[in-house]
Amino acid sequence: MYVVYFLLLLEVQGILEKLGKDKQLVDESVLIGCTEENEAQFSLDLGEIEQSEVEQLCGGVFVDLRKAFFLLRAHEAPLVAKGQALLRWHQSHKFCSATGQPTFRNQSGSQRVCHSSGFTYYPMMAPVVIVLVSDGNRCLLGRQATFPPGMYSALAGFCDMGETVEETVHREIAEEVGLEVQSLQYSGSQHWPFPQSSFMVACHATVNPDKTEVSVDKVELDDARWFTLEEVTEALQRKKPPRNPKGEPPTFWVPPSYAIANRLISEWAQQQQLKLKRS
């Protein structure tokens, strides 16, 4: 059981005062959204405050963001992701890259300005392609060494300077698994706060069913292999990370429903099921 707390301004100020902090610290928060009732939503960095004290006052615990994504509900995850990304950006852009002088944020936290150079800095996202590769009957999923045991996902890579999305897809698939993409189709996009702040462009790609031998780039991936519709359908039904008995191989599972990788995998499974019904 878990609870995500959305605190009112007065509640946050009260907590700060109990912690011996100036309640005006809330002025350092950044605007991340607005509810349907026109209530502004903000994110505040409490990194300099003793974690255990905050947990005690709020009646909860801090959770690593990657783990939290397996617990958050669909409407909560984008807010948390945006909040973390904006706070990280402010932490790393306190000085002007041209003059070395301090930069100053605007009230909402949407930009920073260097008064010496006049430069205005805006938060930026790095474009990333995330691709589900299919040979017509199976889909190809990979895993990095940092993934939880048993989790496989769609392949992903950063766009190089000057590349189109299409060029990035062809290059990344060739580099990571040694396959040649024949066609691709755009699916959707998503902000993703890792490793810093990424803009995920999701696509489906097909390869020649007669040329499916995978050559894994061990620098980029820990493993990559083909999965059947039956395996994928079973994995999609697992709503949380499986607990594996000691000594047994990890159970295959996929990213949580909030991740766009899950959307790609689900779309592929639905397409395969429709194809089976028509045949």
DRENDO-28284 format. One record per residue (C-alpha): z, y, x; residue number from 1; chain. Coordinates in steps of 0.2 Angstrom, whole numbers. Example, Ala and Ser with C-alpha at 12.3 -4.5 7.8 and 13.67 -1.06 7.14 Angstrom:
# residues 2
ATOM     Z     Y     X  nr kette
ATOM    39   -22    62   1     A
ATOM    36    -5    68   2     A
//
This chain:
# residues 279
ATOM     Z     Y     X  nr kette
ATOM     0     0     0   1     A
ATOM    -4    17     7   2     A
ATOM    -4    35     1   3     A
ATOM   -15    50     6   4     A
ATOM    -5    66     4   5     A
ATOM   -13    83    -1   6     A
ATOM     0    96     2   7     A
ATOM     1   113    -6   8     A
ATOM     2   128     5   9     A
ATOM    21   131     0  10     A
ATOM    25   113     4  11     A
ATOM    17   114    21  12     A
ATOM    26   131    25  13     A
ATOM    42   123    20  14     A
ATOM    39   108    32  15     A
ATOM    35   119    46  16     A
ATOM    51   129    44  17     A
ATOM    61   113    43  18     A
ATOM    53   108    60  19     A
ATOM    58   125    67  20     A
ATOM    40   132    68  21     A
ATOM    33   148    61  22     A
ATOM    26   145    44  23     A
ATOM    12   157    49  24     A
ATOM     5   142    59  25     A
ATOM    -5   138    43  26     A
ATOM   -16   152    48  27     A
ATOM   -23   141    61  28     A
ATOM   -30   129    48  29     A
ATOM   -48   127    45  30     A
ATOM   -57   127    28  31     A
ATOM   -65   109    24  32     A
ATOM   -69   110     6  33     A
ATOM   -66   115   -12  34     A
ATOM   -60   105   -27  35     A
ATOM   -69   105   -44  36     A
ATOM   -54   116   -50  37     A
ATOM   -59   129   -36  38     A
ATOM   -44   125   -25  39     A
ATOM   -48   128    -7  40     A
ATOM   -44   113     5  41     A
ATOM   -39   115    23  42     A
ATOM   -35   105    38  43     A
ATOM   -21   109    50  44     A
ATOM   -18   102    68  45     A
ATOM     0    97    70  46     A
ATOM    -3    89    87  47     A
ATOM    10    99    96  48     A
ATOM    24    94    84  49     A
ATOM    34    78    87  50     A
ATOM    25    65    77  51     A
ATOM    41    56    71  52     A
ATOM    48    72    64  53     A
ATOM    33    75    54  54     A
ATOM    32    57    47  55     A
ATOM    50    58    42  56     A
ATOM    48    74    32  57     A
ATOM    32    69    24  58     A
ATOM    38    51    20  59     A
ATOM    23    43    29  60     A
ATOM    15    38    45  61     A
ATOM     0    44    56  62     A
ATOM   -14    32    57  63     A
ATOM   -28    32    70  64     A
ATOM   -44    39    61  65     A
ATOM   -55    23    64  66     A
ATOM   -42    12    56  67     A
ATOM   -39    25    42  68     A
ATOM   -57    24    37  69     A
ATOM   -53     6    31  70     A
ATOM   -40    13    19  71     A
ATOM   -47    29    13  72     A
ATOM   -55    31    -4  73     A
ATOM   -73    37    -5  74     A
ATOM   -69    55    -9  75     A
ATOM   -55    56     4  76     A
ATOM   -65    50    19  77     A
ATOM   -77    65    21  78     A
ATOM   -63    78    20  79     A
ATOM   -53    69    34  80     A
ATOM   -69    67    44  81     A
ATOM   -74    85    43  82     A
ATOM   -56    91    46  83     A
ATOM   -55    81    62  84     A
ATOM   -72    86    68  85     A
ATOM   -69   105    65  86     A
ATOM   -51   104    74  87     A
ATOM   -59    95    89  88     A
ATOM   -73   108    90  89     A
ATOM   -60   123    90  90     A
ATOM   -50   114   104  91     A
ATOM   -65   112   115  92     A
ATOM   -73   129   112  93     A
ATOM   -59   142   116  94     A
ATOM   -69   150   130  95     A
ATOM   -86   157   131  96     A
ATOM   -98   147   141  97     A
ATOM  -107   163   147  98     A
ATOM   -92   174   152  99     A
ATOM   -77   162   153 100     A
ATOM   -68   174   141 101     A
ATOM   -58   168   126 102     A
ATOM   -67   166   110 103     A
ATOM   -59   170    93 104     A
ATOM   -61   161    77 105     A
ATOM   -65   169    60 106     A
ATOM   -53   166    45 107     A
ATOM   -61   150    38 108     A
ATOM   -63   142    55 109     A
ATOM   -82   141    53 110     A
ATOM   -87   150    69 111     A
ATOM   -80   158    85 112     A
ATOM   -85   174    93 113     A
ATOM   -84   180   111 114     A
ATOM   -80   199   110 115     A
ATOM   -86   201   129 116     A
ATOM  -103   194   127 117     A
ATOM  -106   196   108 118     A
ATOM  -110   177   107 119     A
ATOM  -106   168    91 120     A
ATOM  -103   149    92 121     A
ATOM  -105   138    77 122     A
ATOM   -99   119    76 123     A
ATOM  -113   108    81 124     A
ATOM  -117    89    77 125     A
ATOM  -127    77    88 126     A
ATOM  -141    68    79 127     A
ATOM  -140    49    79 128     A
ATOM  -151    36    71 129     A
ATOM  -143    21    64 130     A
ATOM  -155     7    59 131     A
ATOM  -155    -9    50 132     A
ATOM  -168   -20    57 133     A
ATOM  -176   -34    47 134     A
ATOM  -189   -48    50 135     A
ATOM  -192   -50    32 136     A
ATOM  -179   -63    28 137     A
ATOM  -164   -59    40 138     A
ATOM  -156   -43    47 139     A
ATOM  -151   -39    64 140     A
ATOM  -133   -33    67 141     A
ATOM  -125   -29    84 142     A
ATOM  -107   -25    90 143     A
ATOM  -100   -15   104 144     A
ATOM   -85   -21   115 145     A
ATOM   -74    -7   106 146     A
ATOM   -77   -15    89 147     A
ATOM   -63   -24    80 148     A
ATOM   -65   -43    82 149     A
ATOM   -79   -50    71 150     A
ATOM   -86   -34    65 151     A
ATOM  -105   -31    67 152     A
ATOM  -115   -16    62 153     A
ATOM  -132    -8    61 154     A
ATOM  -139    -3    78 155     A
ATOM  -137    16    83 156     A
ATOM  -141    28    96 157     A
ATOM  -142    47   100 158     A
ATOM  -158    56    99 159     A
ATOM  -165    62   116 160     A
ATOM  -170    81   117 161     A
ATOM  -187    83   110 162     A
ATOM  -188    67   101 163     A
ATOM  -192    64    83 164     A
ATOM  -181    52    72 165     A
ATOM  -196    40    72 166     A
ATOM  -197    40    91 167     A
ATOM  -179    38    93 168     A
ATOM  -179    22    82 169     A
ATOM  -193    14    92 170     A
ATOM  -185    18   109 171     A
ATOM  -167    13   104 172     A
ATOM  -172    -4    96 173     A
ATOM  -184    -8   111 174     A
ATOM  -170    -3   124 175     A
ATOM  -155   -12   115 176     A
ATOM  -162   -28   108 177     A
ATOM  -180   -29   116 178     A
ATOM  -189   -28    99 179     A
ATOM  -204   -18    93 180     A
ATOM  -203    -9    77 181     A
ATOM  -218   -10    65 182     A
ATOM  -212     1    51 183     A
ATOM  -197    11    46 184     A
ATOM  -191    20    30 185     A
ATOM  -178    34    28 186     A
ATOM  -162    29    18 187     A
ATOM  -149    43    20 188     A
ATOM  -138    53    31 189     A
ATOM  -119    55    34 190     A
ATOM  -108    65    45 191     A
ATOM   -98    54    57 192     A
ATOM   -83    61    68 193     A
ATOM   -86    49    82 194     A
ATOM   -87    51    97 195     A
ATOM   -86    69    94 196     A
ATOM   -96    75    79 197     A
ATOM  -112    65    75 198     A
ATOM  -125    67    61 199     A
ATOM  -131    50    57 200     A
ATOM  -149    47    50 201     A
ATOM  -150    30    42 202     A
ATOM  -166    20    42 203     A
ATOM  -173     3    38 204     A
ATOM  -185    -4    51 205     A
ATOM  -195   -20    51 206     A
ATOM  -201   -30    65 207     A
ATOM  -215   -44    67 208     A
ATOM  -207   -60    60 209     A
ATOM  -216   -70    74 210     A
ATOM  -208   -59    88 211     A
ATOM  -189   -59    84 212     A
ATOM  -182   -65   101 213     A
ATOM  -168   -54   105 214     A
ATOM  -164   -47   122 215     A
ATOM  -147   -38   122 216     A
ATOM  -144   -24   133 217     A
ATOM  -126   -28   139 218     A
ATOM  -123   -11   144 219     A
ATOM  -125    -4   126 220     A
ATOM  -120   -19   116 221     A
ATOM  -108   -34   117 222     A
ATOM  -119   -44   106 223     A
ATOM  -133   -44    93 224     A
ATOM  -139   -57    82 225     A
ATOM  -149   -61    66 226     A
ATOM  -139   -64    50 227     A
ATOM  -145   -73    34 228     A
ATOM  -143   -65    16 229     A
ATOM  -129   -78    13 230     A
ATOM  -119   -73    28 231     A
ATOM  -121   -54    24 232     A
ATOM  -117   -56     5 233     A
ATOM  -101   -65    10 234     A
ATOM   -96   -52    23 235     A
ATOM   -99   -38    10 236     A
ATOM   -87   -45    -1 237     A
ATOM   -73   -43    12 238     A
ATOM   -65   -26     7 239     A
ATOM   -53   -26    22 240     A
ATOM   -53   -33    40 241     A
ATOM   -50   -51    40 242     A
ATOM   -35   -59    48 243     A
ATOM   -40   -73    59 244     A
ATOM   -29   -88    63 245     A
ATOM   -25   -89    82 246     A
ATOM   -37   -99    92 247     A
ATOM   -51   -98    79 248     A
ATOM   -67   -88    81 249     A
ATOM   -67   -71    72 250     A
ATOM   -73   -70    55 251     A
ATOM   -89   -60    53 252     A
ATOM   -87   -44    43 253     A
ATOM   -96   -27    42 254     A
ATOM   -90    -8    42 255     A
ATOM   -81    -1    27 256     A
ATOM   -90     5    11 257     A
ATOM   -88    23    17 258     A
ATOM   -99    20    32 259     A
ATOM  -117    23    30 260     A
ATOM  -120     6    40 261     A
ATOM  -112    -3    25 262     A
ATOM  -124     6    14 263     A
ATOM  -139     0    24 264     A
ATOM  -133   -17    24 265     A
ATOM  -130   -17     5 266     A
ATOM  -147   -10     2 267     A
ATOM  -155   -24    12 268     A
ATOM  -145   -37     3 269     A
ATOM  -150   -30   -14 270     A
ATOM  -169   -30    -8 271     A
ATOM  -167   -48    -3 272     A
ATOM  -159   -53   -19 273     A
ATOM  -173   -45   -29 274     A
ATOM  -186   -53   -19 275     A
ATOM  -178   -70   -22 276     A
ATOM  -178   -67   -41 277     A
ATOM  -196   -62   -41 278     A
ATOM  -202   -78   -31 279     A
//
